[in-house]
């Protein structure tokens, strides 16, 4: 019944989503809409993970037989830990990941502090700095392999022009490791810089202005205000970059191919060779699960550290 002189109220039909929400509740409707994506993830990720976990307990070399061999329990894992080449691979991967991550964090934080701001010039500079990150890693490795070529590379030619005999960047074990660290840092420092720039932009300006009025210089403001406030973001960025460094394969494949010898074998490159070059499927599966558990352990350690940082900030 409508009041004379007013527009009669029209009832809109209840939609399908509204009816489902009434029956299933907010949580139920959320799970319903997530179900297709979770199904894709289950097929594309969980099934291969489960298959590799099962294969790691069998003896299967595709070079010997197209069918899975007998069950051998934890022998593949024991063989992996006893392999001296694998031990050297783990050592190089740890050194490479930590060195590259620390270099990216230091350079990225410095770049973020220098380029934070909303002026056109700073935005243009940040855009240019992102270019290495958007290049395909295979292309990055190929570009740097040509730059670092011992005889015809432009880097050594430039050094020769000023009287310096450049090293064999990719042929000497020490210089090859150094080159891979620098290439990885060159490619992914922009990611750290952009993320930290966003964190710096979100800081409350009133707090920094109050510190300036109280006589705090740039260093004290950074040490006691800026750095503690961006530390949770810094911890997350460090976690992402460290795990990604553990998984590095592309630049190793395109620059040193793991050489000279086994000097620059990363875990991912080692697993790739065992599984797709030598066809030791079960051995590669065991090695990949060791790497996966190591990455999960790293992630849990960083998340626990971040929680402690949050508690420390609240206590302050």
N, C-alpha and C positions, 0 to 999 in steps of 0.2 A: 504494500500500500504506500503510495507516495503522496506527499503534501502538495495541494494545488499550487501551481505556479513554479514548481521545481522540476528539474529534470529527473525522470524516473531512474532509479538505480538498476543497473544491469549486472547480473551475476555472470562472471567469466567462468567458463568451464575449467575444472581442475585438470591440470596437465598430468601426463604419465609420470614425470619425475616427482611431482608433488605427491601423487598417490603412492609411489614406491617409497618415498621418504616417510610417509605416515606409517607404512607397514614395517619397513626395515629399520627406521631410525637413521640418524645422521651418520653413525659409524657404518651401518649396513649399506647405505647408498654409496658411501665412499669406497668401501671394499668392492662393491659391484662395479663401479666405474674403473677401479684399478685392476680388476680381474683380467681383462684382455692384455694389458701391459705386463702383468705378472706372468701370464701364460707364455708370452713371447720370451720373457727373461728366463723362465724355467726351461723352455726348449733350447734357447740359444746359449745359455750359460750353465744352468744347473746340470743339465744332462751331460754336456762334455766334461764338466768337473767330476761328476760321479763316475763316468766312464773311465777317465784317466786315473781316478783313485783306485778303481777295481783293477785296471791293467797294471798298476804299479806293483801288485802282489803276484804277478805272473811273469813267466819268462817268455818274452815274445820279441823276436827280431824279425822284421819284415824281410830282411835279406835272406833269412834261412827258410821261413815258411810263411804262407799267407794266412795261416790260422794261429790263434793264440796258443801259446805253449802251456806247460804244466804250472800249477800253483807252487810258488816258492816262498811265500810269506814275505818277510822283511829283508830278503837277500839283496834286492835292488837298492834298498836304503843303506844297508851295510856296505855294499860295494861302492856306493856314491861317497860315503864318508871316508872310505879307505883309499879312494883314488887321489893320488898326489896332484894330478892336474886339476881336479875339481877343487881341492884345497887352495891351489894357487888362484883359481878363478874366483873363489869366494873372497880371498884377500884383495885381489885387484878390484873387485866390485865394491867392496866396502870402502877402500881408499878413494876410488873414483866417485862414488855416491856422496861421501862426506865432503870431499874437497870441492866437488862441483856445487853442492848445495850451499856450503858456507860462502863460496865465491859469489853465487847468485844472490844470496841474502844480503851480503855486504854491498855489492854493486847496486842491487835493486833498491835497497833502502836509501843509498846515497842519491840515486837518480830520482827516486820519489820525493825526497826532501828538496831537490833542486828544481823539480818541475811541477810541484804542487801549485795550483792556482787556476784561475778561470780565464786568463787572458788568451787572446787568439794565438800569440806566439807560443805559449806553453802548451796549449792544446795541439798545435801543429807539431811541436817537438815530440810530444807523447805519441802522436800518430806515427811519426817517422821511427820512433824507437820500437814500435810494435812490429815492424816489418820482419825481423828475423823469426818472430814467433809464428807468423802466418805462412812461412815457407814450409813446404813438405820436408820432413826430416831426411828423406832419401835425397832430396835436392840439396839440402844443407850439407850433407856428407859429401856429395859429389863436388859441390862448389869448393869446399875446403880441401878436398883431396887434390884438386887442381892447384889451389893456392899454395899448398904445402909441399908440392912435388919438389924433390931434392934438387934436380938439375934445371928444370924448365919452369918451376913455380915462380910466380911474380914476387913472393915474399923473399925467397933466397936471391933472386936476381936484384931486388932492391937493396938487400944487405950487401951483395957483392959490389954494387955501385958505390957504396960508401966504405969499401974496404973490409967488410966483415964476412968471414966464411960461415955461411949459415949451416946449421946442423941438418942431419937427415931426420926431418920431423916425424915421418911415419915409419922409418926403417930402424931407428934406434929405440930399444925398449923404454928408456926413461923419457925421451922426447915424444914417443908415440903416446904414452900415458898422459903426459902433460898436454899434448895436442888435443886428445879426446876430452879432457877436463875443460879446456878453454873453449872448444867447439860447443860442448853442451851448455856451458855458462853463457856463451854468446847467444845461443838460440833461446834460452829460457829465462834469462835475466829480465827481459821485457814483461813477462808474466808476473814476476815478483814485483817489479816496479809499478805496474798498473794496479795490482791488487793493493799494494801499500799506499799508493796515491789515493785510492778510494777510501782507505782507512784514515789517512791523514785529513782528507776533505771532510769526513764526518765528525771530526773532533769539535767540541764546543769552543767557538771563538771567544766567548766571554771569559772562559777559564784562562786561556792564553793571554788575553789582554790584561786580566787581573794580575797574572804573574809578572807581566811586563811592567805594570804600574808599581808593583812591589819591589822592582829592581832586579828581577831575575833576568839574566842574559840568555842568549840563544842556547848555549850549552846546558845551563841549568834547567831551562824550560824543557829541552829535549830529554834530559836525563831523568827528571823527576815528574814530568807531566806527560809528554808526548810518548816516550818509549814505553812506560808502563801501560798506557792506554791502548797502544797498538800491539802490545805483546801477544794477546790471544790470537790476533790475526796472523802475526808473525809465526807463531807456533804451528798454526794450520797450514800456512804456506810452506813452512819447512817440512812438514809431514808429507804434503803432496809432492814436493820436489824430490825429497829423499826417496820415496817409493818409486817415483817415475825414473829416477836415476838408476835404481836397482833393476828396472825393467828395460834399460837401454839396449837396443839392438840395431836400429837403423844406421846410426852414424858409425858404429863399429863395423857393420857389414860393408858400408860403402867407402870407408877410409882405410882401415888397417886390416880388415878381414880377420881380426883376432890376433894378428901378428905384431911384431916378428915372433915366430914360434907361437907360444901360448901367452905372450906377455900382456896382451890387451883383451883377453877373453873375459867378457862379462857373463853373468849367470844366464841371461836370456840368450846370448850367442852360443854358449855351451849347450843349452837345451835344444836350440835350433839345430845345431850340428848333429847332436846325438839322435834326434828324432827324424829330421828331414834329410840329412846327408848320409849318416851311417845306418839309419832305419832301426836303431835300438829303441823301439817304441816303449817298452816297459821301463827301461832305464831312464829314458827321457821323462816319462810320466812321474817316476819317483823323484827325479831332480826338480821337476816343476812344482811338485807338492812341497818339497823342502823350501823352495823359494817363496811359494804362496804363504806357508806358515810363518816364514821370516817376515814377510811384508805385513801380515796380520799382527804379529808381535810388535813391529815398529809402530803401526797405526794405534794399537792399544796403549803403548807407552806414551805416544804423543798426546793422545786424548786424555790420559791420566794426568800428564803434565799440564795440559790446558785447564783441566778442572782445578788443579792446585793453583794455577795462575789466577783463575777466577776467584777462588777463596781468598788469595792474598790481596787481590784488589778490593774485595768487600771489606776485609779486615782493616785496610788502610783508611 
